[in-house]
Amino acid sequence: MVLALKIEKKPVRSRRSRLELYYNILKYCNTINDPHHDIDQINSELLISFTQLNEYILTLQEAGLLEINRYDRTIKITLKGIEFVRKFDFLTQQLKSNEKKKMK
């Protein structure tokens, strides 16, 4: 007698590029509910190490996309960061649109 087990594979999450992580941080910080975001909140949302998160946040700050308040450890997106998110969303939408056209 042979028992057959049905094993469901969990979807494998592909590695995110550095650009995707920058975008995800900025997108998260672009929420309207609270303009100031705690580093711990961002970390739990993105599921990356604190070391990586701090590195990416510093890079985004140096580029003028984020403002960091070191006193209360909060982060705020700048107008330049909001513009980055808007353009990234537009380009992503254009690429998806082109992919759909090619499939027809």
C-alpha positions as a Markdown table, in Angstrom:
| # | Residue | x | y | z |
|---|---|---|---|---|
| 1 | Met | 0.0 | 0.0 | 0.0 |
| 2 | Val | 1.4 | 3.4 | -1.1 |
| 3 | Leu | 0.3 | 6.6 | 0.5 |
| 4 | Ala | 0.3 | 9.6 | -1.6 |
| 5 | Leu | 0.7 | 12.9 | 0.2 |
| 6 | Lys | -0.2 | 16.1 | -1.5 |
| 7 | Ile | 2.5 | 18.6 | -0.6 |
| 8 | Glu | 1.7 | 22.2 | -1.3 |
| 9 | Lys | 4.6 | 24.4 | -2.2 |
| 10 | Lys | 4.7 | 27.8 | -0.7 |
| 11 | Pro | 5.2 | 30.6 | -3.2 |
| 12 | Val | 8.8 | 31.5 | -3.2 |
| 13 | Arg | 9.4 | 35.2 | -2.8 |
| 14 | Ser | 12.0 | 36.4 | -5.2 |
| 15 | Arg | 14.8 | 38.5 | -4.0 |
| 16 | Arg | 14.0 | 42.2 | -4.2 |
| 17 | Ser | 16.5 | 44.5 | -5.9 |
| 18 | Arg | 18.0 | 47.4 | -4.1 |
| 19 | Leu | 15.8 | 49.7 | -6.2 |
| 20 | Glu | 12.7 | 47.8 | -5.2 |
| 21 | Leu | 13.6 | 48.1 | -1.5 |
| 22 | Tyr | 14.2 | 51.8 | -1.9 |
| 23 | Tyr | 10.8 | 52.1 | -3.5 |
| 24 | Asn | 9.1 | 49.9 | -0.8 |
| 25 | Ile | 10.6 | 52.1 | 2.0 |
| 26 | Leu | 9.4 | 55.3 | 0.3 |
| 27 | Lys | 6.0 | 53.8 | -0.6 |
| 28 | Tyr | 5.5 | 52.8 | 3.0 |
| 29 | Cys | 6.5 | 56.3 | 4.2 |
| 30 | Asn | 4.1 | 57.9 | 1.7 |
| 31 | Thr | 1.0 | 56.8 | 3.6 |
| 32 | Ile | -1.3 | 59.6 | 4.5 |
| 33 | Asn | -2.4 | 58.4 | 7.9 |
| 34 | Asp | 0.9 | 59.3 | 9.7 |
| 35 | Pro | 3.6 | 61.4 | 8.1 |
| 36 | His | 6.2 | 60.2 | 10.6 |
| 37 | His | 7.1 | 56.5 | 10.6 |
| 38 | Asp | 9.0 | 54.6 | 13.2 |
| 39 | Ile | 12.0 | 52.5 | 11.9 |
| 40 | Asp | 10.6 | 49.5 | 13.7 |
| 41 | Gln | 7.3 | 49.8 | 11.8 |
| 42 | Ile | 9.1 | 49.9 | 8.5 |
| 43 | Asn | 11.3 | 47.0 | 9.4 |
| 44 | Ser | 8.3 | 44.8 | 10.4 |
| 45 | Glu | 6.5 | 45.7 | 7.2 |
| 46 | Leu | 9.5 | 45.0 | 4.8 |
| 47 | Leu | 11.0 | 42.1 | 6.6 |
| 48 | Ile | 14.6 | 43.0 | 6.2 |
| 49 | Ser | 17.4 | 43.3 | 8.7 |
| 50 | Phe | 17.9 | 46.4 | 10.7 |
| 51 | Thr | 21.4 | 46.7 | 9.3 |
| 52 | Gln | 20.1 | 46.7 | 5.7 |
| 53 | Leu | 17.2 | 49.0 | 6.6 |
| 54 | Asn | 19.5 | 51.5 | 8.2 |
| 55 | Glu | 21.8 | 51.4 | 5.2 |
| 56 | Tyr | 18.9 | 52.0 | 2.8 |
| 57 | Ile | 17.4 | 54.8 | 4.9 |
| 58 | Leu | 20.7 | 56.6 | 5.1 |
| 59 | Thr | 21.1 | 56.3 | 1.3 |
| 60 | Leu | 17.6 | 57.7 | 0.8 |
| 61 | Gln | 18.3 | 60.5 | 3.2 |
| 62 | Glu | 21.6 | 61.4 | 1.4 |
| 63 | Ala | 19.6 | 61.5 | -1.9 |
| 64 | Gly | 17.1 | 63.9 | -0.3 |
| 65 | Leu | 14.2 | 61.4 | -0.5 |
| 66 | Leu | 13.7 | 61.0 | 3.3 |
| 67 | Glu | 14.2 | 63.1 | 6.4 |
| 68 | Ile | 15.3 | 61.4 | 9.6 |
| 69 | Asn | 14.5 | 62.7 | 13.1 |
| 70 | Arg | 17.2 | 61.0 | 15.2 |
| 71 | Tyr | 15.7 | 62.2 | 18.4 |
| 72 | Asp | 12.5 | 60.2 | 18.2 |
| 73 | Arg | 13.8 | 57.8 | 15.5 |
| 74 | Thr | 11.1 | 58.7 | 13.0 |
| 75 | Ile | 11.3 | 59.1 | 9.2 |
| 76 | Lys | 9.4 | 61.4 | 6.9 |
| 77 | Ile | 9.2 | 61.3 | 3.1 |
| 78 | Thr | 10.2 | 64.5 | 1.3 |
| 79 | Leu | 8.5 | 66.0 | -1.8 |
| 80 | Lys | 11.4 | 64.6 | -3.8 |
| 81 | Gly | 10.6 | 61.1 | -2.4 |
| 82 | Ile | 6.9 | 61.5 | -3.2 |
| 83 | Glu | 7.9 | 62.4 | -6.8 |
| 84 | Phe | 10.1 | 59.3 | -7.0 |
| 85 | Val | 7.2 | 57.0 | -5.9 |
| 86 | Arg | 4.9 | 58.7 | -8.4 |
| 87 | Lys | 7.3 | 58.2 | -11.3 |
| 88 | Phe | 8.2 | 54.6 | -10.2 |
| 89 | Asp | 4.5 | 53.7 | -10.1 |
| 90 | Phe | 4.0 | 55.3 | -13.6 |
| 91 | Leu | 6.9 | 53.4 | -15.1 |
| 92 | Thr | 5.8 | 50.1 | -13.6 |
| 93 | Gln | 2.3 | 50.6 | -14.9 |
| 94 | Gln | 3.7 | 51.4 | -18.4 |
| 95 | Leu | 5.8 | 48.2 | -18.4 |
| 96 | Lys | 2.9 | 46.1 | -17.3 |
| 97 | Ser | 0.8 | 47.6 | -20.0 |
| 98 | Asn | 3.4 | 46.8 | -22.7 |
| 99 | Glu | 3.7 | 43.3 | -21.4 |
| 100 | Lys | -0.1 | 42.8 | -21.8 |
| 101 | Lys | 0.1 | 44.2 | -25.4 |
| 102 | Lys | 2.8 | 41.7 | -26.3 |
| 103 | Met | 0.8 | 38.8 | -25.0 |
| 104 | Lys | -2.2 | 39.5 | -27.2 |
